[in-house]
């Protein structure tokens, strides 16, 4: 079974801008934040915003609204008189109108000043159309088909525009009808390119697939049109908002299905549907490939995979420095990292519901097995640390306590206004905490063990610094890459990742610079700090691996899942096994 993805997925530019503006206001505003009508046509995204504190402007008494309130104009825009009422209320108005919709509003207003009547091809009652009718100042006429245009009264001057989410294929017929009825009428095709691209995907996938699944809000005009295009093309098509709406037998007898989404559908919603389709498609398959898929998925999502990589990396780095620690180092790092990441997965399972639905489903389904597994790994990590020496045991216990403190509420009221309720809510807290935890344990357990695996000397101190730098920069780049793949510009649930702080393009440049600095540090360490380290020269390919992954990431398509973790965490196994293998010769 093959799931064919549309080329254009995730928020369109206008929706992403509206969501980003809203998240930013929710994080920074000193007063309540309201939305004038549903910000976008996607209930799941609106529920997320509501959970972050977004309020409904229509449900309040304007006279009782605090003066430091913020009201956000929805992405579909507002009629000018409604916007004027908002500004007269004395609140801070944030205009989140899609720039392409705003351009149509300006065009309509200009033509009305020149004496034109405005013909709007769209859905009567849709908020975007209502806004355009407001700018038409009583000279607007909503039409749904060529027959409606033919029934219009005579106008000396006319302008034909389209609701930005209309179907491209219907524009020619509407323009011809307007030209026949009003010779010399001005016609401007205002259908958004994001809409055109998604509709082209729908037609292509309808020809290439045995069925179509359209993901998006039931009240979203552009999502509804994708559904209609699929049906018109003769493909069995369903429209869903979430995975639970897909019937258990939907994939039965089908070798391929096309997956597409409306312009207001976030990637995390698409991912959850993709995961459901993937699960249904493999349900009755007993082939070796499916068995391997399930085995690798369980290995990754249980965090055994990253634990194995961590153990290999720790043992290999020590070998690269010329140190020959016992197998105890591998087991200590394996159990510590596996238990710590499993703990992270349970602590962050609320956000994973949106961010990583595959992991969320796995954690819920196998909770009774994973909890004992995590406790066993935790105990084995402490036992291994105690075997290495009292100092190593105290270090491991301290790092576990730091992880607990990481999730505890922050008692300072001054942080609440910025939605910082725990240390984990601080900007970039997760990548820094994970990187420091790995680097501290691996580097300092070498000299703190009894007897020391790394001697207390000047050369030992240099090697210690190299190990710490290698692990810290490696993990920092890995965690930022994971956040980068998770976010992909959607702003998801308002977490303060590098993408939400810097924006997609700046975050990408920042990460590329960090990867370059990591590689430069490794080369300098190899050349000058510990030049006698026998296998340190095997480490610089790591930054190249991460740079290649970063360049392949797209801000339009990404369905996440265990495959990305399998790829990104494979670097630890590859690095570790290459050094350990080379050390045999």
Secondary structure, DSSP 8 states (H G I E B T S, - for coil): -EEEE-SS-S--HHHHHHHHHHHHHHHH-SS-EEEES-SSS-HHHHHHHHHTT-EEGGGS-GGGS-TT-EEEE-TT---HHHHHHHHHTT-EEEE---HHHHHHHHHHHHHHHTT-EEEEES-TT-HHHHHHHHHTTT-EEEESSHHHHHTS---SSEEEEE-TTS-GGGHHHHHHHHHHHSTT-EE-----HHHHHHHHHHHHHHHH-SEEEEES-TT-HHHHHHHHHHHHTT-EEEEESSGGGS-TTTTTT-SEEEEEE-TT--HHHHHHHHHHHHHHHHTT--SHHHHHHHHHHHHHHTTHHHHHHHHHHHHHHHHHTT----THHHHHHHHHHHHHHHHHHHHTHHHHHHH-HHHHHHHHHTHHHHHHHHHHHHHHHHHHHHHH-HHHHHHHHHHHHHHHHHHSB---GGGGGGT--BGGGSTTHHHHHHHHHHHHHHHHHHHHSSS-SS-SSHHHHHHHHHHHHHHHHHHHHHHHHHHHHHHTTS-TT----HHHHH-HHHHHHHHHHHHHHHHHHHHHIIIIISTT-TTGGGSTHHHHHHHHHHHH--SS----SHHHHHHHTHHHHHHHHHHHHHTT-
